[in-house]
Amino acid sequence: MIPHQHALSQAVDRAAAWLLCAAAGAIFCAWYANLPIYANLYLLPAITPVMWIGVTLITVTLASFQSEAWRSALGSPLVLWWFGVVLLNIVWYMAMGGGETVIVTSRISALVFLALAYFAFSTSERIRVTVLRAMPWLAILACLLNAYNLLHPFAFVPAESEFAFMRRAAGIYINPNAAGAAIVLAVLISIETVPSRWRALFICVCAMGVTVTLSRGAVLVFVMVIGAMVVLGKLSRQTVVTLAIILGSLIAAVTLFLWPVISDVVGNLGNLDRLLLIMNPSDQADFSQNERVYLAEYGWAQFLESPLVGNGIGSTETWIHRSSTHNQYLQFMSDFGLAGMFIMPGLALALCIGRTRHDVVPLGIAGCVLLWSFVSHNVLTEYYWLIAIALAAAMPSAAAAPITSHGSGTSGQVLAPGAAT
């Protein structure tokens, strides 16, 4: 081949590889923002999430099929956990006489997506870095949509929708708890990709985005995540001081000047009691808390009816109550018996194996998995969670990774030497 033709061919190959990785990264960002689910429900019902997963599969395959890194990824703790959970679902589905096909399909589709995301982030550093660097912007976008949604309650979810009853800010995540959790995870994953001088402002914006969801679980986990970063020294002293000044000023402004406006807006949506409950958790429980306790009691009772093998897949999703258990542990224990008790701890362990205390993101995501599983039964079926888990598992160890270019306080978990692109 003529030298200039060879050089042209290489340039075309590099451009094609770049475009494919950028496309894969954009698709994962769309998933993290919940765009496929929202579009299927309210914009383009004909395009189902399974179709989006198919597009993701094709794009990831084309972007990373030449990489040899997938061979080492096959032996990772997350993959071993994945095979165990898939096998558990299949065996229980067959042994327990089947079940609701839509529930099994939803679970398996989510697990397939988790595998796709993990292999994409493990085999292509370019895809992983693209998504990591987009995370702060995804968090800010979610915060802005939440703020707009608070002022325009039915802007994203029509008033006649079954999901409109919450009347809380959720953006296009539809569920306020999911909107809050997605922001918390994005902060944990991407805080070290944000330049040091902007971190305090970024955290404050995200704090407001989480707060307007009125999700008690998200607010609690957010406070714990930021507190852990401060204790572990992942936020510089200047960032902590700036953060304290900004938050103190905001609290003073809200207390002295903005509380009447906020109480009117929230009160008009019927959520003033919930806001007051967040500010004073020792107060009387509201409907949501009472329902969670009620459903947890029923889930526990159902587990005790068949503690060894469970009641089959979907046992708490097809019962007579309005919702499942709001607890991932109880849901799996009711489905699979004692085996279901170890699914979420097993996932957390898979994220922690081989890590050191410097691997803040994997360890932090593992902790969030354990905590959030107490208040949600959707950890393994919500796609922003699956992307966060895949990113955490695919991140190289801090002990082996170099320091990135964002200055002090930035760990080496964004870029790794010798990673495939």
Helices and strands as residue ranges (DSSP letters): H 3-32, H 35-38, I 39-43, H 49-64, H 70-73, H 77-95, H 101-123, H 125-151, G 164-166, G 171-173, H 176-190, G 191-193, G 196-198, H 199-211, H 216-231, H 237-253, I 254-258, H 259-268, H 272-279, H 287-305, H 328-336, G 337-342, H 343-352, H 360-372, H 383-394
